[in-house]
């Protein structure tokens, strides 16, 4: 009996206690409460002259002989940062962890050390949260438009599984090179919902954010848990009206990856970074992430270290921010209305109905002002299941108030919603329907209605 009791105690001691799953709102609040962190662009482009490395660059050039991730972590701590985020794989596909998915990785370089592990260990040692960056676009493995195969999808899933299994708790995963105008890899070619649900299955408390602000509107979460803004790409958050959990990023140097002139070129002014970025961004639920670019030895240059230290003298992290409002759950499914046949009542001039489902939020349908009850109708071409609809008004307007959503099944129109919803982006979630057409009839509005994108989705719930 005593032996059985000892065995029972031993078995209990070996059970891994996983963190309790939190609500998305709680995770978003924790993220914005972190306030300020360090982006770390360090990969094979560090050893070349351009941020976008040659996809055929040899692993032999990657050899940071003095790599010290503890220096990175201490520098972040001195700046009063709360986390780091490392570029595990950038657009040219070189992996700086011990991956089994490809030979194009750090273990086949002269360095032969797992940089992701050393980074994660060093930041946790300083009490800092660990985040990871991962690029979907991968020019070495030809994961780019026109070449994507099922094997690419499996590689992405396998690589993310390694990163979210072997390196402890990951607070957030920042994805890049996906459904952006410059990468042109759609959420259908690499299915967003599949990847999103994989991430949540491996680490339920890991936020997933895609750097897609160049395409999607700012008033709702499309394909991301956190709305992100890359200032260098001209993406700026409203410092007056933003209410969504957000991230804004900027390099402290003149580029993301290290350049030979960095040690001798002034970095961005610490006082300006504090007063024009950290403080006003935090005031509108936005976390600021400032990039460090370790050099070819694997160390942050002295001038950048001094600037980070000065930021820590000028700014103190005062903890939690104001409470976030509950936002609509992110859209994560493919838009089955995209590019389908579409009809409408009379349009205004050239702003015809085809612009309302062309996967471009910059264009849109506009009703002719003489139409009293405008309508827009999507033909799904066959009976399909769906349970979510999004209606995005054009040019940040909120003109549509009262309207009716219906679907056609067996030649009969059934009502999904009839009433008023005063949002620029109107998201409706409901029990799954089956139909071959969906339409909106607009009954109350301020100005002639406009719709930039009409989305229909079949979410997995």
C-alpha positions, 0 to 999 in steps of 0.5 A: 500500500505504501509503495502504491501511495509513493507511486501515486505521488510520483505520477502526480509530480510528473503531470505538466500543469498547463496555464488555464485558457483565458478569454480573447478579451483577457489576452488582448488586455494583457497584451496592451498592458505590456505597453512596450517591447523589443522587436529583434530582426536577426537572421541571414539578412544580417549578413547581407546588405539588404533586408530582403536576403538572397533566397539562395544565400549560403548558410555558411555566411551565418556565423555570429561568433559573439552571440549573446542573447543575454545582452539583448534581454538586459538591454530590453530590461533597461529600457523598461520593456516587458517582452521581446519578439525574434524573427525566427524566419524572414522572407528568404526562408532561413530558420534560426532554430533546430528545425526538422522541416528543412536543411536551410537552417542554423544547424547547417551553418558554421554557428550550429546553435539554436538561436530561438532557444537561446533568445527565449531562455535569456528573455525569460531569465530577465522576467520578460515575455517571449514572442516570435515572428514568422514569415509565411512568404518564403522565397527560398522554398518558393512559397510565393504566388504561383508556386504554392503546393500542399507541401508548403502548407504542411511545412508551415504547419510543421514549423509553427508546431515546432516553434509552439511546442519546443520553446515554452510559453509564447505570448504572441506570434507575429505573422508577416508576408501573408495576404499583403499587397506586396506578398500576394499570398492569400488566406485561401492559398495558405488557409488562415483558419487552419493556421489560426486553429492550429496555433490555438490548439498548441497554445490556447493563450497565444495571440496570433497577429498578422501584419496586414494593416495595409489591406484591412480596415481599422475598425474591426479585426480581420484575420488577426487578434491584434490590429498592427501598424508598421509605421515605416510602411505608412501605417499609422493608428489614430491617436484620438479614436482607436478602441481596438487592441493594437500594436505599432512597430518602428526600428530604432535604426534606419532599417530593420536588419543591421547595416554596416553604417549602424554603429556610426549613424545616430539612432532615433531620439529616445525622447521623441520615441517616448513622447511621440510613440510610447505615451500617446500609443499606450493611451489608445490601447496600442502596444509599441514595439521598437526594433533592435538589429543585432550586428554580425557578431550577434550583439546590439551596437553600443549606440543603440544600447545607450538609446534603449537605456536612455528610454528606460530613464525617461519612461517608466512602465506604470502597468495596466491601461484602461479596460478594453471594450469587448470587440467583435471576435476576429474574422478568420474564415475565407470569404466565400462571397469574394469574386462571386457574381453580384447584382444591385440596384442602380449604382452611382456612375462607375461605382458599380456592384462589382467593387463590393466583393473584389477583395479590395477595401479601397474600392466599393459600390455606391448606390445612385442617390435616386434609389430609395431602397438600395439592394445588393445581392451575392450569387454563391452559384450553389447552395452553401453553408454560412454563419457570418456576414460582414458589411464594410462601409466605404471611406470610414462612413457610417451612413447605413442604419436600418437594413434587412439581410436575407438568404435564398433557399429553395426559391424562398427568401428567409430573413437573417436580420432586420433592424438597425446597426450603427457600425462602420463595419457591421458583423453578424454571426448567427446559426448556420444557414444554407442558401445560394444567394444573400442580399442586403436591402437598405431601408434607412441611411444618411447619404447614398449607401456605399459598401467597400466589401461584403463578406460571407463566411462559414466559420468553424465553431 
